């Protein structure tokens, strides 16, 4: 446990606080007094719902558009109201000490428990109401000067507006201090509200001008194309796949020169949340994400002028209404082959219904093709699952989990309200990777990072990138392309493999690294894996063989947050 003691106010103190609350609600308290009042009330909460209600009450009593911007209001809430002396920690054995992926919660996290939620069942999240973990969705826009504006706020505005994609949907969380280090064969990670030696704030809480905010802001979804026709971050949008790193940067620049796409720092955050809340090195088996939703079937019966494909009931039982598919004329199994999506791609399944034809029962898989009908031919028309649209987990009854089943690998995951692993690689924009050879003839694989999204390059590593020299991976000469498993990840703001000789997906970081050495070459940042990668997919997963101009169905553009 931490050395700091959390004092519970006495009855007389609580009476004074209640008087302060009355003043705050009536508008009679100054902002500092009101924030202090609500800080103590938040400290008494035992559920996220209670904190949510206090936030609503605080906002309604304090917000005056003539005095405060929404950014300033949220800086007050996250900086002055959400405040405690807890230290949240976790420790893991490094892979050389033990191959286990299971760690141990430490300090003030001892005894806290997390069970993910579904759309029907709320799990147990003992962290969700605590100041360092409470999170909030907002709708925001970065400005060309590096600052940002917030337009809609969860609990205050209609959630449909927050998530609509009119602006970017972000998830805010307190900008805490973290420290990660190795000692005597173990990895230690700790988080708290106050600065101490060796502790650093989240980079997602600092904009490109260097201004630090009381909150960190991260994108809630993969990118999609909004109602305006421009790329955005919102719910109910098809993924921007079949798109390269280069094209993705171009799409974001079309929205504004201040944008380039997703940041690899979001991946590091999710990994740390998985560790701090669940004491697991990787998400696999806890909140799996979409790693095993690879289904491809030919039509079982021919029809004309329809928006459906008839399959056998056994085949259709593997599919989810609301998931996405492509339809074409079968030519092999590669979804990138144009014939296989010649009818449509990235279309939602709207219903699955049994129909009887000539005494045989089929399952009709209906798709929303916008009213455009097509013909199907038994044994030729080909239906394949595609990456999910954004918002699959919007109805989950908690901050973590999946809509139906968070361990089966058939649907996206969600952690701290952020949706991840939609069945395609996340293409991050602010990292470029490079293969080279050293004086010994061994292969080197390096990570270069650009901290300013307005300077991210869509094509090459420029002078605006810095090489993270401590992360250089050395791969023995003669190594050929293959999947490997990750032992540990580096202590860094980016998620980077540290050892790739784990024996399988049940140990180490429970994710894979596709190692495809080359004498030279720049590679785009493709992370998390696909709907067919199984045990290789995971938060730490990345592939080293995708060039900046490569575009495939299994790679989707991500969204920016506050960082950069």
N, C-alpha and C positions, 0 to 999 in steps of 0.2 A: 504493500500500500504506500501511497505518497506520504511525505512528512507533513504536508499541509492538512489542517483540520477544517472540515466543512462545518461551520457553526449553524445550528438550527435556531432561529430566533425564538426568544421566550414569548410568553403570552402577551406581555406588555409591549414587546417589540412588534408583534403581529398586529396588535390594535393600532399602533402608530402607522404601520404599513397600510392597514386598511384605510386609515384616514388619508394617507398619501394617495392611495388608489382613488378614493372619492374625489380628491382634488384634481388628480390627473384626468379622470373621466370628465370632470366639470370644466377642464381646461385651466384650472387655477394654479397648477404646479408648473415650475419651469422645466424645460426638457431634461436637465440633469437629475432633478428630483424624481420625475416620472420614470425615467429609465432605471434609477436605483430601486424604486418601488417594484417595478416589474421584474427586475433581476432577482429580487428575493422571492417573488411569487413563482417565477419559473423554477427556482431552486426547490420549491415544495412539490412540483408536479411529478406524477408517477406514470404519465402516459403522454404520447405525442399529441393526442387529441386535446389534452389540457393545455399544452404549450401552444397549439394551433389557435385555440380559443383566446388565450391571453394575447397572442399576436394580433388577432382581429380587434380585440378591445383596445389594445395599445395604439394600433394604427388609427382607429377611428377617433380616438381621443386626442391624438397628437398631430395628425397630418393636416397641414395647412399649405396648400399649393403656393401661396404667396410668400411663404417663409422657407419651405424645405422642398428640395427635389426628391424624387423617389430614391435616387441613389443615396442622398444624404440620410433619408429615413432608414434605409436598410443598413447603412453604415452605423447608425445609432443602435439598431436592433442587434446586429451581429457583433458590434464592438463593445457595447455597454450593457445590454440586457443579457445576451447569451455569454455568460462569464462564470467560470468556476475554477476551483483549485485542483481538480482531478488530474491525474496522470493516467492515460490509457496506454497500456503496453502489451507486447507479445514477444516471445522468444522462440526461435527455431534452431534445431541443430543444423549446421551446414552439412551439405551432402557428404563431405568426407568424414563427418562425425557419424551421421546416420542418414539413410536414404528416405526416411519418413517425410511425408508432406504435412504432418500434424505438429502444431506448435502448442504453446501454453500461454494463456492470457496472464498478464502480470499487473501489479500495482492496483489501481482502482477498477480495473476490468475483471479482476478475480470474482467469480461467482455470477457474472453477467452471462446471459444466454441469448443465442440467436437461432431462430428457426424461420426460414423464408416463408413467404405467403403465396397464395394463389388468388384467383378472382373469386373463389368461393370460401376460402378458409384463411383467416388471418393468423399468421404464425406468431412467434414470440420474438420481439426485438427489444431487448432491455436497453439498447443504446439509443433508440430513435428519439426519445424525448430529452436526451442529455444535450447540454449546450454545444459540445464539440461535434455532435452528429446530426442534430436537427437540421433539416434541409427544406428548401423552398423553391418552387418553380417561378420563373419570371419570363417576361418577353422583353428582349433587349436588342440594341443595335450598337455596334461599334462605330465610332466617328473617325473621320480622317485624321483628326489631331491626336488620336490614341486613346481618348476618353470614351465613355459609353453613356447611353441613355436607357433608362428602364421605362417601359410603357405600361405593361400589365403585371399584376402581382397576384399570385395564388392566394386564395382565401379572401382577397379583397375584390378582385375583378373576376369576371366569368372565366372559368378554366378553359372554355372553348377559345377565348381570345388569347389566353396565355399560350396555348399550344397550337394555335392556328397556322403558324408559319408566316403570318404577316410580318412579324419580326422573328428574331432567333429565340427559340425556347432554351433557356439556360436553367441549370439547377445551382442554387447558391448554398454554400455551407460555410461555417465560420472559418476564417483564415487563421488556422492554428499553427503552432510551432511543432516541428517533428525532428527527431534525431534517429539515425539508423547507423549501426556500427557492428563490427565483428569482433568477438573476443573469445579466446579459448575454445574455438570450434563451434561457436554459436552466433547467430544473428539476432540482434536486439533492435526493436523498433518501439519508440515511445512518442506520444503526442500530448500536448497540453496547451493551455491558453497563453501562458506567459513565457517570455524569452529567458533562456538559460544558455550557458556556454555550450556550443555545438549544435544548438537547435536552430532550425531555419523555417521561415514561413513558406507556404505553398507558392510555387511560381505562378499558379493560376489565379493568384490574388494580386498580381502586379501587372499593370498594362505596359505597353512598349515604351512609354515615357519614363517609366521607373516609379510611377505613383503606386503606392501600396494601399489596398482596400481592406476593410474589416471582414470582408467575405471573399471567398474564391468562387469563380463562376465557370461552370463546365457545360458543354452541350448535352441536352437530354437525349437526342436522337442522332442517328446517321443523317446525312443530308438528303434532301428531296427537292423536287421542283414545285414551287408554290403556285398559288392562283395567279400571281403576277407574271409567271413564266420565268422567274429568276430562281436560282438555287437558294435554299433556305434550310432552316431546322424547325420542323413542326411535325405534328401527328397526321396519320392517315395519308402518307406520301410514299410513292414507289421509290425504291432505292435508286441512286444515281450509279448504276453499274454499267458494264460495257464502256467504262470511262477510265482513262489513264490518269496518272499523277499530273501530267502536263495539262490534259484537258480539264481536270478537276480544278487546278489552280486558275485556269482561264475562266471557268464558270464562276468561281468565287470573285475574281477580279471584276467580272461583269456586274456583280452586285455592289462592289465598292473596292477601291484600291487598297483599303485597309484589311482586306480578307484574303486568305489563301486556302483555308480548309481546316481539317482536324489537327490537333496537337498530340504528339506522343505523350505529353504530360498527363493527359486524361487517363491513359492506360496505366501509368504508374500509380495514379490516385486510386483507381479501381483495385489494383493489386494490393495496395496498402490497406484499403478498406476491408478487403477479403481477409487479410491477415489480422487486422485489429478487431474485427467483429466475430470472425469464425475460427480464428487460429488455424488457417489453412494457407499453405504456400500457393495453391492454385485454386481456381474456381471449379474445376472438373469434379463432378460428384456432389457438389454442394449447391451451386447454381450453374448448371452445365452450359446453358446457352445452346444455340442451334448448331450442333456438330454431327447429327445423325438423322437428317431428314432428306435423304437422297432416294427419291422414288421416281421411277420412269416406267410408264405403261403404254402399250398400244391399245387403241379402241377395241372393245369386245364386240361392237355392233355398229353397222354403218347407218348414218342418218344424213339428211339434207336440210339446209337452212336452219341451223340450230346454234345455240350458245352453250353447248354442253358436250361432254364426252361420256359415253357409256363404258363403264369398267365392270369388272366382277365385284361383287360385294366385298370379297376378301381384299382386293386391291384398294378399293375406296375407303376401307376401314382405316388405312394408314394415313389418310389425309385429313387436314383440319379445314373446316370452313373458316374463311378469313385469311388463310395463307395464300401464297402466290404461286402461279404456275406459268409455264409457256407451252404452246401447242404448235405442232408443225407436222411435217411428213418425215418419218423416221429415216435418218441417214447416219447410222452409227449411234453412239450414245453421248457424244460431246455436245453440250448445250450451246457451245460457241458456233457450231455449224448452222449456217443460215436456214437450211431446210428444217431443222428441228424447232425453229421458232417462226416459221414462215406464216403461220396463222396469227399468232400473237405472242407476246412475252410480258412478264411482270403483271399478270392479270389476277385479280382476286377471285378465289372460290367463294361464291355467294350462297350455295346450298349443295347438299348431297342427299339425294332422294332415291329410294328404291322404285324401280318401274318394272312391270312385267310385260314381256313381248314374246308372243308365241310360246307361252308356258315357261319361259326362262326369266329368272329374276336378274336384273342388272342394277347397278348403282349409277345414277346420273350425276355427274360432277358438273354443276353449273358454274360458269364464269361470267364476270362482268366485262364484256367486250364492247361496251358502249352502244349496244344495239346492232352491231355489225354481225350478221350471222355467217356461218361457214358450214361446209360439208365435212363429214367424218367418214373414214373408211376403215373397216375392221382390219386389224393387223398392220395398218400403215400409219394412221393418224397417231401422233406420239405426244403424250402429256408428260411433262417433267416438272418437278418442284423447283421453284425459284427462291431467291432470298426474300425474306419477309419485308413488308411495308413497315413504316414507323408506326408506333403507337400500339403494338400488339399487347403490351403490358399495362396500358393505361388504367385498366380496371382492377389491377392487383391490389389487394387489401393491405398494403404495407409498402415500405420503401424498398424491399428486396423480394425477389422471387420470379415466378413466371405464371402466365395466365392459367394453365392447366396443371403442369407438372414441371418442377424446376430441376429434375434430375434425369429426365428421359432423353435429353439431347435433341428433341424435336422442335423446340421453339426458342426464341430469344430469351436472354436473361435480363434481369434488372437488379442493380445494386446502387443504393443511395439515390434512387429515382432515375438513374441513368440506364438506358437500354443499351445492351451490348450483344455482340455475336448474333447477327440477324441471318446467318447462313452464308455470309460472304466476308472476305477479308475487309477490314477497315483500312482505307488508304489514308495515311497521315501525311500532312503536307510539310511540316516544319523539320522533318528529318530526311536526309538522303544518306544512303549507305554506299560504301565503295569497296570493291575488291582490288587487291594489289598483291605483289609478291615481294618478299624481303630478300636480303643478301644470302640467306640460306636456301632460297628457293621455295620456302613455305608460303602459303597463302595468308594474307592478312585481310580481315574484314573490319571496317571502321564505320563509326557513326559520326555524321556531321549535322549540326543543329543550327537553325536560323531562329533567333529570338524575336525577330520583327516580321510579322506576317506580311507587311507591305513590301518586304524585301525578299521574300521566299521566291526561289526560282523554280519554274516549271520544267527546266531542262538540264541544269548543271549545278555543280557545287561552285559557288562564287565566293568572293572575298567577304560576303556577309554571313558566311557559315563559319562555325568554329568546330574544330575536330576535338572530340572527347577522347583524348589520348589514352586515358586510363582504361578505356573500354575495348581497346584493340583485341580482336579474337585472332589467334594464330592457329591455322589449320594445316596439318602436315602435308607436304607436297605428295602428289599422287592420289590424294583424296578425290573421289568422284561424287557426283550429286546423289544425295540420299537424305531421308528423314532421320533426324536424331532427336533425343529427348533431353530437355534442359534440366540441369542439376539445381542451380541457383540463379538468381538475377543479381545484377550489379547494384551497388549503392550509388544511385544516380537519380537525376530527375527524369530519365528515360528508362523504359523497360528494356533491359539488354541481357542476353544470356551470359551466364558465368558458369562455364562448364556445360558440355553437351554430350556427355557419355552416360546419362542415366539409362537404366535398363528397360524402362517402359513408362506408360502413362499413369501408373499408380503410385509413382514415387517422385521425389524431387518436386519440380514445379508443375508436374502433371500436364505438360504441354510440350509441343515439338518445335524444332528449328529445322527448316528445310535448308540444308547446307549444300550449296551448289557452287564450289570454288571456281574462280576465273582469274586469269593473269591480270586482268584489269576490267573496269566497268563500274558505272554508277547504277545503283539500284534504288527503286522507290520503296517507301515504307509500307509494306503490306503486312497487317497484323491480325491475329485472332483465329484465322482459319475459316473453313467453309462447312457447308451442310453435309459434306461427304468425308471430312477429315477425321472424324471419330476422335480417338485418343490423342491425336496430334494437336487438335484445336484447343484453345484456351487463352486466357488473358495474356500469358507470356509468349504465345505462339507468334512466329514471324517467318517469312519466306525470304530467302536471299537471292532469288533468281528472276525477279520481275523488274524490267527496265522502266524508265520514267515514261516511255511512250506506249507500254503494253496496256491493252484493255481487254478484259475478259468479263464474262457474266458473273464470275465469283469474286470480283473486287468492286467495292462500293466506296464512293467519296464520303468523307466524314465532314463534320461541322466544327467551326471554331468556337472557342469560349473566350474568356477574358485575356488569357495569356497571349503576349505578342501583339 
